[in-house]
């Protein structure tokens, strides 16, 4: 009787071993290798890795830093236009611009970016107060927040455009604002 149960047990072990091999092979073919002792593979959604939070914080700090640096470059451009900068200053800005693109658009390779157009677009704006900049970026942290921000911005731009076009006379500044708003709303 002992021998029979040993034979049965041995047969069951062989069958289980074959089943385990089949499952492991299937999982391997799907691109996953699962080890029952690997607790990290089986986590609930609310269990966050600390590293993910650290990466997000590092990225936020990089963005905050690059935006602060942008304001410094805008101030420099306002006091003395880019075209009048010496070659060292231009080179320094170009290096910073590459860093800017790498941080804000890591998926883009440097050769696909029109650096002249990017430079012109970045430096054409007036410097923004650091607190206003932080407030802006905090509003567009996720794609959904960015979409809501843009919808709200568009609504206010449309209202402002209507109020300006309804005025009987416009100053040159108001005419420029109308032109700017029309350009924004055409996109």
C-alpha positions in Angstrom: 0.0 0.0 0.0 2.8 2.4 0.8 4.4 1.6 -2.5 1.2 2.4 -4.4 0.7 5.7 -2.7 4.3 6.5 -3.5 3.7 5.7 -7.1 0.5 7.7 -7.1 2.3 10.6 -5.4 5.1 10.4 -7.8 2.7 10.4 -10.8 0.9 13.4 -9.3 4.2 15.2 -8.8 5.2 14.5 -12.4 1.8 15.8 -13.6 2.1 18.9 -11.4 5.6 19.5 -12.6 4.5 19.2 -16.2 1.6 21.7 -15.5 4.0 24.1 -13.8 6.4 23.9 -16.8 3.5 24.6 -19.2 2.4 27.6 -17.2 6.0 28.9 -16.9 6.5 28.4 -20.7 3.2 30.2 -21.5 4.1 33.1 -19.2 7.7 33.2 -20.7 6.2 33.3 -24.2 4.1 36.3 -23.1 7.2 38.1 -22.0 6.8 37.6 -18.2 8.7 35.3 -16.0 6.9 34.9 -12.7 8.5 33.7 -9.6 6.1 32.9 -6.8 8.5 34.4 -4.3 8.6 37.8 -6.1 6.2 40.0 -4.0 6.9 43.0 -6.1 5.0 41.5 -9.1 1.8 41.3 -7.1 1.0 44.7 -5.8 -2.3 46.5 -5.4 -2.8 49.7 -7.3 -2.7 51.8 -4.1 0.7 50.5 -3.2 3.1 53.0 -4.8 6.8 52.5 -5.3 8.7 55.2 -3.5 11.0 55.4 -6.6 8.2 56.5 -8.8 7.4 59.4 -6.5 11.0 60.4 -6.4 11.2 60.4 -10.2 8.2 62.7 -10.4 9.6 65.0 -7.7 12.9 65.2 -9.6 11.1 65.9 -12.8 9.0 68.6 -11.1 12.2 70.2 -9.7 13.9 70.1 -13.1 10.9 71.8 -14.7 10.7 74.4 -12.0 14.4 75.1 -12.3 14.3 75.3 -16.1 11.4 77.7 -16.0 13.2 79.9 -13.5 16.2 79.9 -15.8 14.0 80.8 -18.8 12.9 83.9 -16.9 16.5 85.0 -16.5 17.1 84.5 -20.2 14.0 86.5 -21.0 15.3 89.3 -18.7 18.6 89.3 -20.5 16.9 89.4 -23.9 14.7 92.3 -22.8 17.7 94.4 -21.7 19.8 93.3 -24.7 18.3 91.4 -27.6 19.8 88.0 -28.5 21.2 89.3 -31.8 23.5 91.7 -29.9 24.8 89.0 -27.5 28.4 88.0 -27.8 29.2 84.5 -29.1 29.9 83.1 -25.6 26.5 84.3 -24.3 24.8 82.8 -27.4 26.6 79.5 -27.0 25.6 79.4 -23.3 21.9 80.0 -24.3 22.1 77.4 -27.0 23.3 74.8 -24.5 20.6 75.8 -22.1 18.0 75.5 -24.9 19.1 71.9 -25.5 18.7 71.2 -21.8 15.2 72.9 -21.9 14.1 70.7 -24.8 15.5 67.5 -23.2 13.6 68.2 -20.0 10.3 69.3 -21.4 10.2 67.0 -24.4 12.4 64.0 -23.6 10.9 62.0 -26.5 12.1 64.5 -29.1 15.6 64.2 -30.5 17.5 67.4 -30.7 17.8 67.4 -34.5 14.0 67.4 -35.0 13.6 70.7 -33.1 13.8 74.0 -34.9 16.1 75.7 -32.4 15.8 79.2 -34.0 12.0 79.1 -33.9 12.1 77.8 -30.3 14.6 80.5 -29.3 12.5 83.2 -30.9 9.3 81.9 -29.3 10.8 81.6 -25.8 12.6 84.9 -25.8 9.7 86.9 -27.4 7.7 86.7 -24.2 8.3 89.0 -21.3 9.8 87.5 -18.1 7.1 86.0 -15.9 7.2 86.3 -12.1 8.4 83.0 -10.5 5.2 82.7 -8.4 3.0 83.1 -11.5 5.1 80.6 -13.4 4.7 78.0 -10.5 1.0 78.7 -10.4 0.7 78.1 -14.1 2.6 74.8 -14.1 0.7 73.6 -11.1 -2.5 74.0 -13.1 -1.3 71.9 -16.0 0.4 69.1 -14.1 -1.7 66.4 -15.8 -3.2 66.1 -19.3 -6.7 66.5 -17.9 -5.7 69.6 -16.0 -4.0 71.0 -19.1 -7.1 70.5 -21.1 -9.3 72.2 -18.5 -6.9 75.1 -18.3 -6.9 75.5 -22.1 -10.7 75.4 -22.2 -10.9 78.0 -19.5 -8.3 80.2 -21.2 -10.1 79.9 -24.5 -13.4 80.9 -22.9 -11.8 84.0 -21.3 -10.0 84.9 -24.6 -13.3 84.7 -26.5 -15.0 86.9 -23.9 -12.2 89.5 -24.0 -12.2 89.5 -27.8 -16.0 90.1 -27.9 -15.7 93.0 -25.4 -12.9 94.6 -27.5 -14.6 94.1 -30.8 -17.8 95.6 -29.4 -16.0 98.8 -28.4 -16.6 101.8 -30.6 -13.0 102.8 -30.8 -9.8 101.0 -30.0 -6.3 102.1 -29.0 -3.3 100.7 -30.8 -2.7 98.4 -27.8 -6.3 97.1 -28.0 -6.0 96.5 -31.7 -2.9 94.5 -31.0 -4.7 92.5 -28.3 -7.6 91.8 -30.7 -5.0 90.5 -33.3 -3.3 88.4 -30.7 -6.6 86.9 -29.4 -7.7 86.1 -32.9 -4.5 84.3 -33.6 -4.8 82.3 -30.3 -8.4 81.4 -31.0 -7.7 80.3 -34.6 -5.5 77.4 -33.3 
